[in-house]
Structures are given as structure tokens and as C-alpha cells.
Amino acid sequence: MRKAARLILDRHMPAGASHDQVVAFADRLRAIAVDHQQQRPFRDYEAVLRASLDQTLSEAGYEASASDLQSLLAILGRINPHPEVPAALTRLRERYQVAIISNTGDSLIAGTVSAIGTPIDYVVTAEQAQAYKPDHRLFLHAYDTMGVSKDETIHVGMGQLTDLKVCLELGIQSVWIDREGEPLDPAWHPNAVIKDLSELPDLLFSS
């Protein structure tokens, strides 16, 4: 999101955006997108991004262009994995099936799945479920798609609101990846906390 924010702000700011401006814009865009995802009726992810970008740029005093949206879609359409992810997923697939539950659409997530390189058994999106995290329907749709119960799964994620909150409410085992060293809301405490995905195989294989 920060990479997209840099491209978009530099297009509107001749002198270029500062690091703090980029971070603030990316955080605001993300927060607005979460709000739009919870509105009814359901809108596909591209529509959510378009509305969120329009609002965020308007708040900053700029008007969104088609190029701005295309920059955002292009970057979010292929998010490269963190360096340790492919090897960790390869190890995990020795004992587990691996699924992605994503707050996005089928076409937009495809590039990211391809970039991971490791086979993914199931890719479940908000588009398929017609619901975004933290809506329980996305998780329940995922379990129906996979043919498993929540008791047969372990959910691993970075989001506190989008991942840990739902796991607590539905009684799902969860592992939180704390890459940023952010404060953990005590109300949504996971079963385990790791710094990156390389720790997960040993954690699960030893349990």
C-alpha cells in the first residue's frame, strides 16, 4: 500500500511526497477501505478501492484519476511474498493443506498467488463469499469450500481486526504474525505469536 501511495502522491505533488506523508496516506487509504468493505450492499474489491482512493485523495485536496486507480490495482495485483514464505509453506504442505482467505477478488489475488510460487490448495476470496473480513461469512464460506470444520483449522494472519477478532468470536485456533512489533489488543489474544512465517512449521510440528 505504501508503494502505491508513493506513486500516487508523487503524481499529484510536484516536489514529491515525504516518507511521513506516504505512510499517513497509505494508513488512511487502508482504514477507509476497511470502512467501505463493511457497507451494504456488497461491492467488489475494485469498486471498494476506487471509492476509497477517491475519498482519500479528496481529503488530501486532490482529485483521483484513472491512472491513480490503475497504479493501485497494478501494485495490489502482484504482492510479492516475504522472503521466508515460499520455503515455510513448502514445509507446511508436508503435513497440512494450505489455504488463503483474502479480502480481495479472484482476479486481483491471482498475481499474488503466482508470485508465492508454492502450490496453494485453496484460494478463497471476499468476492466468492460476498463478504469481507471480519464478517464471519467469509470464514464460514472458506470452511464449506474446503470441506473442513473450524476445529480442523489453524488460522495464521497479521491482522488483529480482520483475523484475530474473528478467530476469537468463532473459536478458531489462531497464530498472529507480528512483523511490525505493534501492540496486541488483549481482547483478541491468539494461541501463539511469531515474528515471521519461518517459525510456523516448527511451532505446529512440535504441538
N, C-alpha and C positions, 0 to 999 in steps of 0.2 A: 504494500500500500504506500509506503514511503517513496519507493522508486517511482510509482505513478504520480504521487504528489509532486515530486521534484520536476518531472516532465511537464506537468500541467501548470504549476505555478511559474516555472521559468518561461512558459509561453505567454503568460499574462504580465509578468514582471520583467521589464527590460533589463533592470540591474541584477536580476537573479534573486531567488529566494534564499534566505538564510536557513541554516540547519534547524533552528527553533521553529521557523515558520513552516518548514516542511513537516516536522513532527506534529505540530499543532494541527495542520491541515489534515494530515493522514488520520490522526486520532479523531478529529471531528467528523471526517467523512465516514469512518468506521462506525462511530456512535450513531450518526444519522441513519446509516444503512440498517443498523440493528432495529432502530425505531420503525423504519419503513417495512421491514420484514414482518413485524408484528401486526401491521394494519390489515384490515379486511376490505375487500376480498383479496385472496392470494394473488400476487403478481410474480411473474418470472423474475429471475435474478437480474437479467439485463435491464428490465424496467425499474427494478429497485435501485440498481446502480445509477441509472440515468437520473432518476428523481433525486437521489442522494447527492450526486455530483452537482446537479443544478442548484440545490439548496446550499451546499457547502460553498460553492463559488459565489453565489449571490450574497451570502453572509460576509464574504471577503471583499465584496464590491466588484465582482467580475461576472461576466455572462458566459455560461458554458457553450462550447462549440462542439460540432460533430467530431472534430479532431481530438478534443479532450476526452470524450467518451471512448473513442477508438483506442487512445493511448491506455486508458484504464482497462478496457477489455483485453487488449493485447498482452498487457503485463499479467493480469489475473488469469488469463487463459493458459499460461505456462509458468507456473511457480515451481522453480527447481527445488528439489528436496534438500534438507540439511545434509551435510556430508556423510553422517553416520547412518542415515535412514535406510538406504538400499541394503547394506550388509546386515543391519539389525532385522529388517523384515525377512531377509533370506533365512536367517537363523530361526525366526519365529515360525516360519512356514514349515519347519521340520516337525512341529507339534500342533500348530494351530492353523485354522483358516483365518485369512486377513480380510477385513472389510474397511472401506472408507465410508463414513457417514458425513456428507458435505452439505453445507448451507449454500448450495450453488445449483447450477443447471447441468444437464448431461453434456452439452457441447462444450461448455466452459471448463468443466473438470477434466475433459479428455486429455488435454495437453499436459496437465499436471500429472495425471496417472502415467502417461507415456514417459514423462521426464523421470519418474521414480525408477523405471526400468525393471523392478521386481514385480512378478505377477501378483495381481490383487484379485482375490476370489470374488468379492462383491463390491460394487460401487453404487451406493445409494445416495440419492440427491433430494434436496428440497423440492425440486421440480417433480420427481416421481411421487413424493408423498403429499405434495401440495401444502406443505407446512415447513416452517423454518425452526431450527433450534432457537429457544429452548422448548418449543412445542413438543409435547410427548408424542404426537402423532408421527413425527419423523422417525423417532426411535422405534416405535411400535411397528411402523411400516418396514423398517430395516429388519426387525426380527422375523416378521412374516416372510419377507423376501428370502432370508437366509434359512428359514425353517428351523429356528432355534428359539429357546426361551431366554429371558434375560438372565436366568441363573446359569446359563451356559456361556455367558459372555463376560469379557473384561473390556471396559471402555477406557481408552487412552486418549487424552486430549490436553490442549494448552488453555482452553477457555474455561473460566470459572462459571460465568453465567450460562454459556452455551453448552457446556459439558458437565461440570461438577454439579450444578444445581439440578439438572435433570436426573443424573445418576442417584443423587440423594433422594429425590422425590419418588423415583421408580424402584429404588432398592437395587441398583446395579453396582457391581464392583467397579471401582474406578482407580486409575493411575493418572496423576497430574504431572505433566512435563513443565517444569518451572525454568524455562530458558532465561527469563528476564530478571529473576530474583524479586518478583513482585510480592506484595503482602497477600497472604491467603486469607480469604474470608472464612472465619471459624465456623460459620453456619454450613459450609459446603465442603467439609473436610473429606479428602479422598482416602482410599485404602493405603495408598503409597504415593510418595513424591520422588521424582527422578529429575536429573538435570537435562538429560537428552535421551534419545531412544536407544543408545548403545547399552544402557543399564537394564533395559526391559527384559531381554531374554534370560539373563541370569536371575533376575528377580522372579520371573514366572517359572522358570525351570526348577528353581530351588524350593518353590512353595508346594 
